[in-house]
Amino acid sequence: MEHRTTEESAAAARRARFGKLPERIRHEDLTEEKAATVQDPARHAHDPARSWTSFSCLAADLGL
C-alpha cells in the first residue's frame, strides 16, 4: 500500500513541476515553402575552353 502512495505522490510531483505537455505544432508551421528559381541554361552549358578546370588527374595536379 505504501508503494502505491509513493507512486501517486511522485506522479503528483511530476504534474506540479512539469504541468501538461506543450501544444502540438502543426506540420505546416514546421515547413517553409520557397519558389523555385528559373533554370539558367548557361550554368550547365559545356564550355570546351574551360573544361580543363574541372579535370581531376593526379598527373595534372603534380604538373607532370
Distance bins in CASP14 RR format, pairs under 12 A and 6 or more apart:
PFRMAT RR
TARGET T0000
AUTHOR 0000-0000-0000
RMODE 2
METHOD distances of the structure
MODEL  1
1 7 0 0 0 0 0 1 0 0 0 0 0
1 8 0 0 0 0 0 1 0 0 0 0 0
2 8 0 0 0 0 0 1 0 0 0 0 0
2 9 0 0 0 0 0 1 0 0 0 0 0
3 9 0 0 0 0 0 1 0 0 0 0 0
3 10 0 0 0 0 0 1 0 0 0 0 0
4 10 0 0 0 0 0 1 0 0 0 0 0
4 11 0 0 0 0 0 1 0 0 0 0 0
5 11 0 0 0 0 0 1 0 0 0 0 0
5 12 0 0 0 0 0 1 0 0 0 0 0
6 12 0 0 0 0 0 1 0 0 0 0 0
6 13 0 0 0 0 0 1 0 0 0 0 0
7 13 0 0 0 0 0 1 0 0 0 0 0
7 14 0 0 0 0 0 1 0 0 0 0 0
8 14 0 0 0 0 0 1 0 0 0 0 0
8 15 0 0 0 0 0 1 0 0 0 0 0
9 15 0 0 0 0 0 1 0 0 0 0 0
9 16 0 0 0 0 0 1 0 0 0 0 0
10 16 0 0 0 0 0 1 0 0 0 0 0
10 17 0 0 0 0 0 1 0 0 0 0 0
11 17 0 0 0 0 0 1 0 0 0 0 0
11 18 0 0 0 0 0 1 0 0 0 0 0
11 19 0 0 0 0 0 1 0 0 0 0 0
12 18 0 0 0 0 0 1 0 0 0 0 0
12 19 0 0 0 0 0 1 0 0 0 0 0
13 19 0 0 0 0 0 1 0 0 0 0 0
14 20 0 0 0 0 0 1 0 0 0 0 0
14 21 0 0 0 0 0 1 0 0 0 0 0
15 21 0 0 0 0 0 1 0 0 0 0 0
23 29 0 0 0 0 0 1 0 0 0 0 0
24 30 0 0 0 0 0 1 0 0 0 0 0
25 31 0 0 0 0 0 1 0 0 0 0 0
37 43 0 0 0 0 0 1 0 0 0 0 0
39 45 0 0 0 0 0 1 0 0 0 0 0
45 51 0 0 0 0 0 1 0 0 0 0 0
46 54 0 0 0 0 0 1 0 0 0 0 0
47 53 0 0 0 0 1 0 0 0 0 0 0
47 54 0 0 0 0 0 1 0 0 0 0 0
48 54 0 0 0 0 0 1 0 0 0 0 0
48 55 0 0 0 0 0 1 0 0 0 0 0
52 60 0 0 0 0 1 0 0 0 0 0 0
53 60 0 0 0 0 0 1 0 0 0 0 0
54 60 0 0 0 0 0 1 0 0 0 0 0
55 61 0 0 0 0 1 0 0 0 0 0 0
57 63 0 0 0 0 1 0 0 0 0 0 0
57 64 0 0 0 0 1 0 0 0 0 0 0
58 64 0 0 0 0 1 0 0 0 0 0 0
END
